[in-house]
Amino acid sequence: MIYAQLPAEGDHIGRPLPFYLAMEEWLARREGTESYFFMWQVDPTVICGRHQDVELETDLDFCRSHGIRVVRRKSGGGCVYADRNNIMMSYITPSADVVTTFGEYTSGVAAMLRSLGLDARADTSRNDVLIGGRKVSGNAFYHLPGRSIVHGTMLYDADPEMMSGAITPSRAKMQSKGVKSVESRITTVKEHSAIGLEEFKRAVRGSLCGDRTLRLTNADTEEIERMSEEYFADSWLYRRRSRRDAGRRIEGIGEIRPRIITDDDGLIERVELSGDFFAIIDPESGLLERLKGVRPDREAIAAALKGYDASRYVAGLTTEVLLDVICEGI
């Protein structure tokens, strides 16, 4: 694995978060079979999953009043809060099997933490890394042609007040976790170790990459900045709308909330799915092909979904369960 380094060492601190999301894509477009890794830190930011409704999952007024940026990423999963206490980590690798790659990555991160004397393990059920049964690292993934991108948080330290104020997880999600607050589920490296932040970052880099480095040029960073512009658009950030009371939380998959939009004739024009589920392939593309122009009732939708394999789009999701969820949104 090669560590991707910006032209100046300090460049990995202080840039807006969309720059680093674009940097992942830039690295994924490089020719060859190498895998890349890099770490970065940002000013206070909430990062929402691809399929989430930002207005339901975050307290936008709180974020505005506290100077917290809100960004949507291209991977699935739930909202996370990041600031300078938190180290973000990105892994880009050639892979056709993103699910296997994801498991290998989280297991590798857990092993790295254990090498530092921490009681860490990967939680394969929801893509977290735990210390003592509490979450220290949350991760997400998505796939580009020929490449898998895995990225996540590593809580060196945390500000629970800002975290719980900025993020407003659904009641269904919190009930499924059996806890009453965000902060009761998390822990930090600092809580379990006396290692300093910079020393910890050096240990992570050394463990995962050794001395192998790709140093980007100023021209590379300018191209990445151009690529990042799409993340700043309101049309991207607010691309999801759903109803809080519609949808279901499915064990091992996450929360799925449907929204059915009909045309002037009362037929289905568009299907939107929001929530914190992880998609292997964007499920809406396959659904729209089958459901556009269909009557919005269970019998017609079931007929249209005959032969549709929902698990190709969302791992573990059956077509029967997806049918139930969609019909709850009608």
C-alpha positions as CSV (number, residue, x, y, z in Angstrom):
1,M,0.0,0.0,0.0
2,I,1.3,3.5,-0.9
3,Y,0.7,6.6,1.2
4,A,-0.6,9.5,-0.9
5,Q,1.1,12.7,0.2
6,L,0.1,16.2,-0.9
7,P,2.9,18.6,-2.0
8,A,3.3,20.1,1.5
9,E,3.1,18.0,4.7
10,G,0.5,20.4,6.3
11,D,-1.8,20.2,3.2
12,H,-3.6,17.3,4.9
13,I,-4.9,19.6,7.5
14,G,-7.3,22.5,6.9
15,R,-8.7,21.9,3.4
16,P,-12.5,21.6,3.1
17,L,-13.7,18.0,3.2
18,P,-14.9,17.8,-0.4
19,F,-11.2,18.1,-1.5
20,Y,-10.4,14.8,0.1
21,L,-13.4,13.0,-1.3
22,A,-12.3,14.2,-4.7
23,M,-8.7,13.1,-3.9
24,E,-10.0,9.6,-3.4
25,E,-11.6,9.7,-6.9
26,W,-8.5,11.1,-8.4
27,L,-6.4,8.3,-7.0
28,A,-9.0,5.7,-8.1
29,R,-8.6,7.0,-11.7
30,R,-4.8,6.4,-11.7
31,E,-3.6,3.5,-13.9
32,G,-2.0,0.5,-12.4
33,T,-2.7,-2.0,-9.7
34,E,-1.4,-0.2,-6.6
35,S,-3.5,0.5,-3.5
36,Y,-3.4,3.9,-1.8
37,F,-4.0,5.2,1.6
38,F,-4.0,8.7,3.2
39,M,-5.1,10.5,6.4
40,W,-6.6,13.9,6.7
41,Q,-8.2,16.3,9.2
42,V,-10.9,18.9,8.8
43,D,-12.5,21.8,10.6
44,P,-16.0,20.8,12.1
45,T,-18.0,19.0,9.4
46,V,-20.9,16.6,9.3
47,I,-20.6,14.1,6.5
48,C,-23.9,12.5,5.4
49,G,-24.3,9.2,3.5
50,R,-25.3,9.2,-0.2
51,H,-28.8,8.1,0.4
52,Q,-29.6,10.1,3.5
53,D,-32.0,13.1,3.8
54,V,-29.8,15.8,5.2
55,E,-32.7,17.7,6.8
56,L,-33.8,14.7,8.8
57,E,-30.3,13.4,9.9
58,T,-28.7,16.7,10.9
59,D,-29.7,19.8,13.0
60,L,-29.0,22.4,10.3
61,D,-29.7,25.3,12.6
62,F,-27.2,24.0,15.1
63,C,-24.6,23.4,12.4
64,R,-25.0,27.0,11.0
65,S,-24.8,28.6,14.4
66,H,-21.7,26.7,15.3
67,G,-19.9,27.0,12.0
68,I,-20.2,23.3,11.1
69,R,-20.1,22.5,7.4
70,V,-22.5,19.9,6.1
71,V,-21.3,17.7,3.2
72,R,-22.8,14.6,1.3
73,R,-20.4,11.8,0.3
74,K,-20.9,9.3,-2.5
75,S,-20.8,6.2,-0.2
76,G,-23.7,4.9,1.8
77,G,-24.1,4.6,5.6
78,G,-25.0,7.2,8.2
79,C,-23.9,10.7,9.3
80,V,-20.6,11.2,11.1
81,Y,-19.2,14.3,12.7
82,A,-15.5,15.2,12.2
83,D,-13.2,17.9,13.5
84,R,-9.5,18.2,14.3
85,N,-9.9,15.6,17.1
86,N,-10.8,13.1,14.4
87,I,-8.5,11.5,11.9
88,M,-10.2,10.6,8.6
89,M,-8.7,7.7,6.6
90,S,-9.1,6.8,3.0
91,Y,-8.2,3.5,1.2
92,I,-8.4,3.1,-2.5
93,T,-7.6,-0.3,-4.1
94,P,-8.3,-2.3,-7.3
95,S,-11.1,-4.6,-6.5
96,A,-14.3,-6.0,-8.1
97,D,-15.6,-7.2,-4.7
98,V,-16.2,-4.2,-2.6
99,V,-17.7,-6.1,0.3
100,T,-14.7,-8.4,0.7
101,T,-12.4,-5.4,0.4
102,F,-14.3,-3.6,3.0
103,G,-14.0,-6.4,5.5
104,E,-10.3,-6.8,4.9
105,Y,-9.8,-3.1,5.5
106,T,-11.7,-2.9,8.8
107,S,-9.9,-6.0,10.0
108,G,-6.6,-4.4,9.1
109,V,-7.4,-1.3,11.0
110,A,-8.4,-3.3,14.0
111,A,-5.2,-5.2,13.8
112,M,-3.2,-2.0,13.7
113,L,-4.9,-0.8,16.9
114,R,-4.2,-4.0,18.6
115,S,-0.5,-3.6,17.7
116,L,-0.7,-0.4,19.8
117,G,-2.1,-2.4,22.8
118,L,-5.7,-1.5,22.3
119,D,-8.6,-4.1,22.6
120,A,-9.9,-3.6,19.1
121,R,-12.0,-5.7,16.8
122,A,-13.9,-5.2,13.5
123,D,-17.7,-5.3,13.8
124,T,-18.7,-6.7,10.4
125,S,-22.5,-6.2,11.1
126,R,-22.3,-2.4,10.7
127,N,-18.8,-1.7,9.3
128,D,-17.3,-0.3,12.5
129,V,-14.1,-0.8,14.4
130,L,-14.7,-1.2,18.2
131,I,-12.5,-0.8,21.3
132,G,-13.9,-2.5,24.3
133,G,-17.3,-2.9,22.5
134,R,-17.6,0.8,21.7
135,K,-17.2,2.5,18.3
136,V,-13.9,4.2,17.6
137,S,-14.0,4.1,13.8
138,G,-17.0,4.2,11.5
139,N,-16.5,3.3,7.8
140,A,-18.2,3.4,4.4
141,F,-17.5,2.3,0.9
142,Y,-18.4,2.7,-2.7
143,H,-17.3,1.3,-6.0
144,L,-15.9,2.9,-9.2
145,P,-15.1,0.9,-12.3
146,G,-12.3,-1.4,-11.3
147,R,-11.7,0.3,-7.9
148,S,-13.1,0.2,-4.4
149,I,-13.0,3.2,-2.1
150,V,-13.2,2.7,1.7
151,H,-13.1,5.7,4.0
152,G,-13.9,6.3,7.6
153,T,-13.3,8.1,10.9
154,M,-10.8,7.4,13.6
155,L,-11.8,9.1,16.9
156,Y,-8.5,10.1,18.5
157,D,-10.5,12.4,20.8
158,A,-14.1,13.7,20.6
159,D,-16.4,16.6,21.5
160,P,-19.7,14.8,22.5
161,E,-21.6,18.0,22.8
162,M,-20.9,19.1,19.3
163,M,-21.4,15.6,17.9
164,S,-24.8,15.0,19.5
165,G,-25.9,18.6,18.7
166,A,-25.1,18.3,15.0
167,I,-26.4,14.8,14.3
168,T,-30.0,13.8,14.8
169,P,-30.2,10.0,14.1
170,S,-33.7,8.6,13.7
171,R,-35.6,7.1,16.6
172,A,-35.6,3.7,14.8
173,K,-31.8,3.7,14.6
174,M,-31.3,4.5,18.2
175,Q,-33.8,2.0,19.4
176,S,-32.1,-0.7,17.2
177,K,-28.8,0.1,19.0
178,G,-30.4,-0.1,22.4
179,V,-29.0,3.2,23.6
180,K,-30.2,6.7,24.2
181,S,-27.5,8.9,22.8
182,V,-24.8,9.1,20.2
183,E,-22.0,9.6,22.7
184,S,-22.9,6.5,24.7
185,R,-21.9,4.3,21.7
186,I,-18.5,5.8,21.0
187,T,-15.0,5.8,22.5
188,T,-11.7,7.4,21.6
189,V,-8.1,6.3,21.2
190,K,-7.1,8.9,23.9
191,E,-9.5,7.3,26.4
192,H,-7.5,4.0,26.1
193,S,-4.0,5.2,25.4
194,A,-1.5,7.9,26.3
195,I,-0.1,8.0,22.7
196,G,0.0,11.5,21.3
197,L,-2.0,12.5,18.2
198,E,1.1,13.0,15.9
199,E,2.7,9.8,17.2
200,F,-0.5,7.9,16.6
201,K,-0.7,9.2,13.0
202,R,2.9,8.1,12.4
203,A,2.1,4.7,13.8
204,V,-0.9,4.3,11.5
205,R,1.0,5.3,8.5
206,G,4.0,3.1,9.3
207,S,1.8,0.1,10.1
208,L,-0.3,0.3,6.9
209,C,2.1,1.8,4.4
210,G,5.7,1.6,5.7
211,D,7.9,4.0,3.7
212,R,6.1,3.8,0.4
213,T,4.9,7.3,-0.7
214,L,3.3,8.9,-3.7
215,R,3.9,12.7,-3.5
216,L,1.3,14.7,-5.5
217,T,2.3,17.8,-7.5
218,N,0.7,21.2,-7.4
219,A,-0.9,20.5,-10.7
220,D,-2.5,17.3,-9.2
221,T,-4.0,19.3,-6.4
222,E,-5.4,21.9,-8.8
223,E,-7.1,19.1,-10.7
224,I,-8.5,17.6,-7.5
225,E,-9.9,21.0,-6.5
226,R,-11.8,21.2,-9.8
227,M,-13.2,17.8,-9.2
228,S,-14.4,18.7,-5.7
229,E,-16.7,21.5,-7.0
230,E,-19.7,19.1,-7.5
231,Y,-19.8,18.4,-3.7
232,F,-20.4,22.1,-2.9
233,A,-23.6,22.3,-5.0
234,D,-27.0,22.5,-3.2
235,S,-28.4,20.1,-5.8
236,W,-26.0,17.4,-4.5
237,L,-26.4,18.1,-0.8
238,Y,-30.2,18.3,-0.8
239,R,-30.8,15.6,-3.4
240,R,-32.8,13.4,-1.0
241,R,-36.2,14.1,0.6
242,S,-38.2,11.6,2.6
243,R,-40.8,11.3,5.4
244,R,-39.6,10.5,8.9
245,D,-42.7,8.3,9.5
246,A,-42.2,6.1,6.4
247,G,-39.7,3.3,6.2
248,R,-38.1,0.6,8.2
249,R,-34.9,-0.4,9.9
250,I,-33.7,-3.8,8.7
251,E,-31.3,-5.8,10.9
252,G,-27.9,-6.0,9.3
253,I,-28.8,-3.6,6.5
254,G,-29.8,-0.3,8.0
255,E,-32.7,2.1,7.7
256,I,-34.5,2.4,4.3
257,R,-37.1,5.1,3.8
258,P,-39.0,5.2,0.4
259,R,-40.5,8.1,-1.4
260,I,-42.7,7.5,-4.4
261,I,-43.3,10.4,-6.8
262,T,-46.2,10.0,-9.3
263,D,-46.9,11.9,-12.5
264,D,-50.1,13.7,-13.6
265,D,-51.7,10.3,-14.5
266,G,-51.0,8.9,-11.0
267,L,-48.3,6.5,-12.2
268,I,-44.9,6.2,-10.7
269,E,-42.5,8.7,-12.1
270,R,-39.6,8.4,-9.7
271,V,-38.5,6.2,-6.7
272,E,-36.2,7.6,-4.1
273,L,-34.7,5.6,-1.3
274,S,-33.1,7.4,1.7
275,G,-31.4,6.0,4.8
276,D,-28.1,4.8,6.1
277,F,-27.9,1.5,4.1
278,F,-24.8,0.6,2.1
279,A,-25.4,0.1,-1.6
280,I,-23.1,-1.9,-3.8
281,I,-24.7,-0.4,-6.9
282,D,-27.2,2.6,-6.6
283,P,-30.5,0.7,-6.2
284,E,-32.6,3.5,-7.7
285,S,-31.3,2.9,-11.2
286,G,-32.6,-0.6,-11.4
287,L,-35.8,0.2,-9.6
288,L,-36.7,3.1,-11.9
289,E,-36.3,0.9,-15.0
290,R,-38.9,-1.5,-13.6
291,L,-41.3,0.9,-11.8
292,K,-41.5,4.0,-14.1
293,G,-45.1,4.1,-15.4
294,V,-46.4,1.4,-13.0
295,R,-49.5,1.9,-10.8
296,P,-48.5,2.7,-7.2
297,D,-50.2,-0.3,-5.6
298,R,-48.7,-3.5,-4.2
299,E,-50.0,-5.9,-6.9
300,A,-48.6,-3.8,-9.8
301,I,-45.3,-3.1,-8.0
302,A,-44.9,-6.8,-7.2
303,A,-45.4,-7.8,-10.8
304,A,-42.9,-5.2,-12.0
305,L,-40.3,-6.5,-9.5
306,K,-40.6,-10.1,-10.6
307,G,-37.1,-11.4,-11.3
308,Y,-35.5,-8.3,-9.7
309,D,-32.6,-9.3,-7.4
310,A,-32.4,-6.6,-4.7
311,S,-29.3,-8.1,-3.2
312,R,-27.3,-7.1,-6.3
313,Y,-27.8,-3.5,-5.2
314,V,-27.9,-3.7,-1.4
315,A,-26.1,-6.7,0.2
316,G,-28.5,-8.9,2.2
317,L,-31.7,-7.2,1.1
318,T,-34.4,-9.5,-0.4
319,T,-36.8,-8.3,-3.0
320,E,-39.7,-9.3,-0.8
321,V,-38.5,-7.0,2.0
322,L,-37.9,-4.2,-0.5
323,L,-41.4,-4.6,-1.8
324,D,-42.8,-4.2,1.7
325,V,-40.7,-1.1,2.3
326,I,-41.7,0.5,-1.0
327,C,-45.4,-0.2,-0.3
328,E,-45.1,1.4,3.1
329,G,-44.2,4.6,1.3
330,I,-47.2,4.8,-0.9
